[in-house]
Amino acid sequence: MLKSQSGVALVIALIMIIVLTVVVLAASLTSIFEIKLAGNKRGATDAFFGADSGVQIVMADPDNFDLPGKYDAAGKYPYSNDPANKNATRNPTSADIVIYHNSTQTGAPRGFGFSATGNYEFMHFLIESTGKDQVAQLSPRKSTSVIQQKAVRLVPTLQGGN
């Protein structure tokens, strides 16, 4: 009975089919994982560049750093796309941008080579830009990125500068 080889080809074929099925499943799971990973990276990159564009737009316009009437009692000035927010400036980016006036910090910023003497005032601001991924992803979590940038406005006093 052991010398009969009938059915051995069937057993070998079934083992080969099982091995090939495992290889195909592993390859497809790896591909799906790589696609999700690439999508998450793209979302994080989109969020970062959205936040960076918000900072660049604020820094490009010196009118954003004028104090009269723009900043609330907490020193906050929002950029917004919300039409219900009448105090906000129109934001052309997808980022949520807020400018904070830091009235507690005074004097020249450190490390910029400004002289501490002279008839200048320094206004310190903090720009906070939050970028979000705008494209639908496979995962329900969206990527966000927050960039904070300090800005200092040099204002000559009535006595004039050096």
Protein Blocks (a to p, Z undefined) as FASTA:
>chain_A
ZZpcghklmmmmmmmmmmmmmmmmmmmmmmmmmmmmmmmmmmmmmmmmmmmmmmmmmmmp
mklmcfghpacfkopacddfbfklmkbccdfbfbdcdddddfkbgcjdehklpafbdjdd
ddddddddddddfbdcfbfbdcddddddddddddddfkopZZ
